[in-house]
Amino acid sequence: MDKAIFRNFAINFTGQILPTFVSLVTVPLYIHLLGVDRYGFVALTGVFVAYFGMLDLGMGIATENRVCRIHLGTSDTPIEGVFWSACWANLVTGIAGAVIMYFAGLLYVTHFSTVQPPLRGELIDSLPWLAGSIPVANVGAVFAGAISGAQRFAVLNMNQTIGTFIEQLLPLGAIWVLGAHLPVVIASIALVRLGTVVALGIASLRILHIRQVLPPVFRTNRALFGYGGWIMLTTGIAMIGDTLDTVMLGMTLGARFVTYYTVPQKLVTRLNLVALSLTRTLFPRLVACEREHADQIVRTSLTFLTTLFTPLAIVCIFAIGPFLSLWIGHDLSIVSSPVGRILIVAIWVSGQSNVLRVLIQAQKNPATLAHLGLIELPFFGALLWFATSNFGITGASIVVVIRGLIDYCILLRLSHMGARRLVPPMLTHFTFLVASVLLADALDSPALLGAAGLVILAANVGLSFYRLASLRIMAQTLFIRLNLRKNP
């Protein structure tokens, strides 16, 4: 893999993974202080804020695309015009989304919700803070896109990591001072996000050397929306699909089962940071290069991702049961552990798809992905409703895996990457993961789990070394360097 890509991947991954260690401590505290039902509502409100965040019209990724091209000299659009046009557009759409969310939420909570009166009042009091978060997030997407387009990933990750740390810790202090109420938690989160976006805005102005505020350029807005509109639609559909399982569980089984599902989901979703860090690094690079070189980068990246991610996923599949038992208690872990194992497989599959997806966004027409999502979403929703109604949270997690596999097959076809070279190694590693899930579900003893996990892990790593000459060369080089340091 190219050294620059690997360096930026390492920066992105480090910035994304660090907050995970804080969440390992804070999530049990939130459940203890708020209770299962209130924590479930906090999880659901985050989902709905993300839904309304789709109103950014894809300006964040469009800004990243255009800033990258300006830096490479392939676009002569003034960078100040791009930046401020995107900011003003997202501010306006964010305010519109905030108004819609507030009144729609008020209507639902007061007339259609079955929530008990004490919690209903807390939800109503939380709505202004939730609505206010939407324009903040929309403008923040432009700031983050501008910094990513300039490939200043260290600056972006430093700001976002610090903000995430504070976002996880400050509400606990607010609960301790003001009490365990939903408005207290949600207001704290909203204020921290505002501070993070302000910091990103200052950083983006410095990086792009922008010294003055300019009015929007409507011609630039149209050009940005021409690209970003399809990205917005694609992202929106993906976001609905990614959170539909949580919403469906809340509607069919109640907030308690949302907690049973989202606790392992939020934990294992951190594994997706491997793929997300890679795709964040790849996008500006793929925008800048020719198709043949882009295909080579993607093949290398998929090999790198599979080789790195599969052993990590195997370890997590065998470790999640004992870990959840220690982390959130034995009773909750019995229900949540099988779901967590299946979701690990789903995240692994989606990581493969995301690399292909970013290739299509950078090199092909992003409208293709939007059309695919529109066709796929109704079928996914129907299958998810059936599985949730009949098989509960386990059924929902299995459907998520099925959706990921279908996505991978279709995206592989659309990207014209060549199934013969990519599918066999992917299926081999996928088989290791399925075997790991079945074994981990069948074993209760931590000792047996550890032994079985080590056997499968060793087999998978050994197979990777056998198949990949580059991996053997890298290991030999590392071994030689270590010996030279010991014996100069």
Phi, psi and omega in degrees: 000142178305137184298321180295319178296315181296319180297313180293325175299315180298320178296312181297317182294317179299315180295329181277328188275333184303316179298341179300320182294328176289319181295333177299331179270320190282325183300311176300326178294318178297316179297319180293317185280321184269333188090164185296317184293312181296320179296323176299320178292324176299318178297318181292321179296324176298323179296316183289326174298319178297322177302310183288340175294346177296344180288005176289356175062021180072015184293331180298307181288328177294322176296317178301315180300313184289320178297320178299316180293324178295317179295329180275352179083012180266001176221136181257014178292134177299131186293329178295320179295320177298312185298307185287327177298317179293319180298311182295320179298316182288329176295316181295312180293328177294319178295318177299317178296323179296317179296314180298316182296318183298309185286325176294318178295319179296318179297317182293313185295321185279333188241337187239340184285146176259015181292144179295151186309315181300315179290329179298318178297321178295321178296318179297318179293337181277342187302318179300322180291321178296315180296319180294339180288339187290307178297328177298313180295322181297313179293323178299329178296324177292316179301313181295320179296321179295317180292319178294320179299328175279359180058038175259065187292330180296317179296314181300312183290326178298313180295315182291324180293314178299317179298320179293320176304309183295322180298327179279333186262321185300317179301329177296318176296322179294321176298318181296324183273317190253346178111161184274077180235147181301316179301326179296313182294312186289324176296320179298315179298317181297319181292321178295318179296324176298315179298321179296318180293322176299316179297319178295322179297315178298317180296318181293323177297320179291316183294319182272358179059045178264128187246351183216156177272131182240154175287165180291148173254110189294329176296321177293320178300318179297319179294318179295318181291330178301326176269311186290335180299317178291323176296319178300314181296317178298313180296319180297315179296317179297321180294318176298315179297321182289334182251357183296328178297317179295315180296318181296320177296319178297323182285323186266325186244341178104168186297328181299318180287336172299318178295315179303327183273315188284334178298306176292328180298313180295326179292307185284339177299335177300335177296333180294348179297334177299308181290320181296320178296322179292314182291325176298322178288322186287325190305304180297331179290318180290329176300324190274345189249166178287163187299318182299316178292324179298318178299319179296318179298318182293318178300314179298320181292320178295319176297315178300315182296314181296316182295323181278318191282323185297311177301321178297317179295321178298314178301315183292323179300317181280336184267342190293326179298301177301324181294313179297324178299319177285327189280311186239001178106153186294317185297314180290326182291330179300320180281322190274331186299312179300323178295316180301320180296317180293321181293332174299318177296319179299319180293321178300315180295317181295331176298319176298316181294323184296326178294317177294323180296318182290331174296316180295319179296322185276326189248339184241192180277118181295345177299331180302317181292323179295316179298319179299314181297320180296322179288321188283325191301314180299320179294319178297317180298317180295316179295322179293318178298316179298313183293320180293318182293327186258332186233007174067213186290332177293317177299320179299317182292324178294320178297325178298321177295316180300317178299319180298320179294319178296317177304313182300314182297316182291317181294326177297320178292316183292328183279347180057041182273343180096103184291329185298328182273333188258325188290314182304311178295326179296314180295325178298311180293325177298321178298320176301319182291318179298316177299322179295318179297314181297318179294315182296324177292330184276340185257139179253325184289129176303326180294316178293321177300315180296317181294313180297319179298319180295321180296311181293321178298314180297320179296319181292315179295319178298320178296319179298318178295323181293321185277329189251108177295325180297325179291321178295318179296318180297318179294319178296319179297316179296319180297318179296317180296320179295320178294322179295325179290325179286326182234074183293000000 
